């Protein structure tokens, strides 16, 4: 069966501002115009009351309250579909509603996570994807961070690299053509052990991806990552998509070379700490 399987890890949603493909270099080509995520109207309601509400606003609410995502239904208009965690009039009320479908002690069991994992991916459906059918046949998999990169409330680089390669290998066993893999990289912004190994992980992925045919795409939201992280991430990918254009990346550094640089950086930091 010559059908491609798609798998990926994500929170619930994340804006795609920059993405890069692992594996061998790719020729420059222009992609068809993508289906753009709508931009939310400027927020004019009450400011976030706490640091938790601010984190909710930046990392989740700003992404889902647009009309072609959760904001289409879970809003403040009448009749609103409850819980209306994507309402645009008051981020504090939206936060309170979101807490009714979140399990903070076990995030992966949260209703808002299991609902999406079970096929409630309205932005995919809007693009013409039969989500439930694709997931029931195993052609589409969506893994929350808690069950992938941040399993066990930490990022274990070696463990995840092994799991990542197993995902790429599993397509043929399931009767599919090569896996198309996409990962939203905002998991590295979570304050958990190991997330500081992001760039080493991105570098070492280049030892894995050339062995497989399917594309591996890492997406970065430029509004959330600092410039130094984005530049380092850029240097780990042989190809890059910016503004819908796929092109060979002139900034790419081979993994053997970049790993030496990363080790030198770590050594310099340790020396600076010991000096102080």
C-alpha positions as CSV (number, residue, x, y, z in Angstrom):
1,X,0.0,0.0,0.0
2,X,1.8,3.1,-1.2
3,X,0.3,5.5,1.4
4,X,2.3,7.9,3.5
5,X,1.9,7.9,7.2
6,X,2.1,11.2,9.1
7,X,3.2,11.4,12.7
8,X,4.2,14.3,14.9
9,X,4.5,15.6,18.4
10,X,2.9,18.8,19.6
11,X,1.2,20.5,22.5
12,X,-2.2,21.3,21.1
13,X,-1.3,23.9,18.5
14,X,1.7,26.0,17.7
15,X,2.3,28.7,15.1
16,X,4.7,27.7,12.3
17,X,7.1,30.5,11.6
18,X,10.2,28.6,10.6
19,X,10.6,24.9,9.7
20,X,13.5,22.8,8.5
21,X,13.9,19.4,7.0
22,X,16.3,16.8,8.3
23,X,18.0,14.3,6.0
24,X,19.8,15.0,2.8
25,X,19.8,18.5,1.2
26,X,16.9,19.5,-1.0
27,X,16.8,21.5,-4.2
28,X,15.2,24.9,-4.0
29,X,11.5,24.7,-4.8
30,X,8.4,26.9,-4.3
31,X,5.6,25.2,-2.3
32,X,2.0,25.8,-3.1
33,X,0.5,28.6,-1.0
34,X,-0.2,27.0,2.4
35,X,-3.5,27.3,4.2
36,X,-2.6,30.1,6.5
37,X,-3.6,30.2,10.2
38,X,-5.8,33.2,10.7
39,X,-4.4,36.0,12.9
40,X,-6.3,36.8,16.0
41,X,-7.6,40.3,16.5
42,X,-5.6,42.5,18.9
43,X,-6.6,41.7,22.5
44,X,-8.2,44.7,24.3
45,X,-9.7,43.0,27.3
46,X,-8.5,42.9,30.9
47,X,-4.8,42.1,31.4
48,X,-3.7,38.7,32.7
49,X,-4.2,38.7,36.4
50,X,-1.4,36.3,37.3
51,X,1.9,34.8,35.9
52,X,0.0,31.6,35.2
53,X,-2.6,33.4,33.1
54,X,0.2,35.2,31.2
55,X,1.8,31.9,30.4
56,X,-1.6,30.5,29.3
57,X,-2.1,33.6,27.1
58,X,1.3,33.4,25.4
59,X,1.7,29.6,25.0
60,X,-1.9,28.5,24.2
61,X,-4.7,31.1,24.1
62,X,-3.1,33.3,21.4
63,X,-2.9,30.3,19.1
64,X,-6.3,28.8,19.6
65,X,-8.7,31.8,19.8
66,X,-8.6,32.4,16.0
67,X,-11.7,31.5,14.0
68,X,-10.2,28.6,12.1
69,X,-9.2,26.9,15.4
70,X,-10.9,26.5,18.7
71,X,-12.2,30.1,18.6
72,X,-14.7,29.1,16.0
73,X,-16.8,27.2,18.6
74,X,-15.4,27.7,22.2
75,X,-15.9,31.5,22.2
76,X,-18.0,34.1,24.2
77,X,-20.7,34.5,21.6
78,X,-24.2,33.1,22.1
79,X,-24.7,30.3,22.0
80,X,-21.2,29.5,23.1
81,X,-19.8,25.9,23.2
82,X,-18.6,25.3,26.7
83,X,-16.0,25.3,28.0
84,X,-15.2,28.6,26.2
85,X,-11.5,28.6,26.8
86,X,-10.9,30.3,23.4
87,X,-13.1,33.3,24.2
88,X,-11.4,36.6,23.1
89,X,-13.0,39.1,25.4
90,X,-11.3,38.1,28.7
91,X,-8.1,36.0,29.0
92,X,-8.7,35.5,32.7
93,X,-12.2,34.0,32.1
94,X,-10.7,31.9,29.3
95,X,-8.0,30.6,31.7
96,X,-10.7,29.7,34.2
97,X,-12.6,27.7,31.6
98,X,-9.4,26.0,30.4
99,X,-8.7,24.7,33.9
100,X,-12.0,22.7,33.8
101,X,-10.5,20.5,31.1
102,X,-6.9,20.3,32.3
103,X,-5.4,17.8,34.7
104,X,-2.3,19.5,36.1
105,X,-1.0,16.4,38.0
106,X,-1.2,14.3,34.8
107,X,-1.4,16.6,31.8
108,X,-1.5,13.8,29.2
109,X,-4.9,12.7,30.7
110,X,-6.4,16.1,30.4
111,X,-9.7,16.2,28.5
112,X,-8.4,18.9,26.2
113,X,-5.4,16.6,25.3
114,X,-7.4,13.4,24.8
115,X,-10.0,15.2,22.8
116,X,-7.5,16.3,20.3
117,X,-5.6,13.0,20.3
118,X,-9.0,11.3,19.6
119,X,-9.5,13.1,16.4
120,X,-10.9,16.5,17.4
121,X,-8.5,18.3,15.1
122,X,-10.7,20.9,13.5
123,X,-7.9,22.7,11.7
124,X,-7.0,19.5,10.0
125,X,-10.6,18.8,9.1
126,X,-10.9,22.3,7.6
127,X,-8.0,21.4,5.3
128,X,-9.9,18.4,4.0
129,X,-8.4,15.7,6.2
130,X,-10.7,12.9,7.5
131,X,-9.0,13.0,10.9
132,X,-10.8,10.2,12.6
133,X,-10.3,7.8,9.7
134,X,-6.7,8.7,9.4
135,X,-6.1,8.1,13.1
136,X,-8.1,4.9,13.3
137,X,-6.0,3.4,10.5
138,X,-2.8,4.6,12.0
139,X,-2.0,6.8,9.0
140,X,-2.1,9.9,11.3
141,X,-0.6,10.0,14.8
142,X,-0.6,13.0,17.1
143,X,1.6,12.7,20.3
144,X,1.4,15.3,23.0
145,X,4.8,16.4,24.5
146,X,4.0,14.5,27.7
147,X,4.0,11.2,25.8
148,X,7.0,12.0,23.6
149,X,9.8,14.5,24.1
150,X,8.8,15.3,27.7
151,X,7.8,11.8,28.9
152,X,8.6,11.5,32.6
153,X,8.6,15.3,33.0
154,X,12.1,15.6,31.5
155,X,13.8,15.5,28.1
156,X,16.1,12.6,27.9
157,X,18.1,13.1,24.7
158,X,19.3,9.6,24.2
159,X,16.0,8.0,25.0
160,X,14.0,10.3,22.7
161,X,16.5,9.8,19.8
162,X,15.9,6.0,20.1
163,X,12.1,6.5,20.2
164,X,12.3,8.9,17.3
165,X,14.1,6.4,15.1
166,X,11.6,3.7,16.1
167,X,8.8,5.9,14.9
168,X,10.5,6.4,11.5
169,X,11.1,2.6,11.3
170,X,7.6,1.6,12.2
171,X,5.9,2.9,9.0
172,X,7.0,-0.1,6.8
173,X,5.9,-2.5,9.5
174,X,2.5,-1.0,9.5
175,X,2.3,-1.3,5.7
176,X,2.8,2.4,4.9
177,X,5.3,4.3,2.8
178,X,7.9,6.4,4.7
179,X,6.7,8.4,7.6
180,X,6.3,12.2,7.3
181,X,7.3,13.6,10.7
182,X,6.6,17.0,12.1
183,X,7.5,18.3,15.5
184,X,6.5,21.6,17.1
185,X,9.6,22.6,19.1
186,X,8.0,24.7,21.8
187,X,8.5,21.8,24.3
188,X,12.0,23.1,24.6
189,X,10.7,26.3,26.3
190,X,9.2,24.3,29.2
191,X,11.2,24.6,32.4
192,X,12.0,20.9,32.8
193,X,15.3,19.0,33.1
194,X,17.1,18.3,29.8
195,X,15.3,20.8,27.6
196,X,18.6,22.7,27.4
197,X,19.8,19.9,25.2
198,X,17.7,21.1,22.3
199,X,20.5,22.1,20.0
200,X,22.5,18.9,20.6
201,X,19.4,16.9,19.9
202,X,18.8,18.8,16.6
203,X,22.4,18.2,15.7
204,X,22.3,14.5,16.4
205,X,19.1,14.0,14.5
206,X,21.2,14.4,11.4
207,X,22.8,11.0,12.1
208,X,19.3,9.4,12.0
209,X,17.3,11.1,9.2
210,X,19.6,10.3,6.2
211,X,18.7,6.6,6.7
212,X,15.0,7.2,5.9
213,X,13.2,8.6,3.0
214,X,10.3,10.6,4.6
215,X,10.7,14.3,5.5
216,X,11.3,15.4,9.1
217,X,10.2,18.9,9.8
218,X,10.9,20.9,13.0
219,X,8.8,24.0,13.4
220,X,9.9,27.1,15.4
221,X,7.7,30.0,16.4
222,X,9.9,33.0,16.0
223,X,7.8,35.0,18.5
224,X,8.7,32.6,21.3
225,X,12.3,31.5,20.7
226,X,15.3,33.9,21.2
227,X,17.5,34.8,18.2
228,X,20.5,32.8,19.4
229,X,18.4,29.6,19.7
230,X,16.8,30.1,16.3
231,X,20.2,30.7,14.7
232,X,21.7,27.6,16.3
233,X,18.6,25.6,15.2
234,X,19.0,26.9,11.7
235,X,22.6,25.6,11.6
236,X,21.4,22.1,12.3
237,X,19.1,21.7,9.3
238,X,20.2,21.0,5.8
239,X,17.1,22.6,4.4
240,X,14.8,25.3,5.6
241,X,11.3,26.6,4.8
242,X,10.8,30.4,5.4
243,X,7.8,32.2,4.0
244,X,6.6,29.1,2.2
245,X,9.9,28.6,0.3
246,X,11.8,25.4,0.7
247,X,15.5,25.8,0.0
248,X,18.9,24.5,0.8
249,X,20.3,26.0,3.9
250,X,23.6,27.8,3.4
251,X,24.1,28.0,7.2
252,X,24.0,24.3,7.8
253,X,26.9,22.9,9.8
254,X,27.6,19.1,9.6
255,X,26.9,17.4,12.9
256,X,30.5,16.2,13.6
257,X,31.6,19.8,13.3
258,X,28.8,21.4,15.3
259,X,29.0,18.8,18.1
260,X,32.6,19.9,18.7
261,X,31.5,23.5,18.9
262,X,28.8,22.6,21.4
263,X,31.3,20.7,23.6
264,X,33.6,23.7,23.5
265,X,30.8,26.0,24.6
266,X,29.9,23.8,27.5
267,X,33.6,23.6,28.6
268,X,33.8,27.4,28.4
269,X,30.7,27.8,30.5
270,X,32.0,25.4,33.2
271,X,35.3,27.3,33.2
272,X,33.5,30.6,33.7
273,X,31.4,29.2,36.6
274,X,34.5,27.8,38.3
275,X,36.3,31.1,37.9
276,X,33.4,32.9,39.8
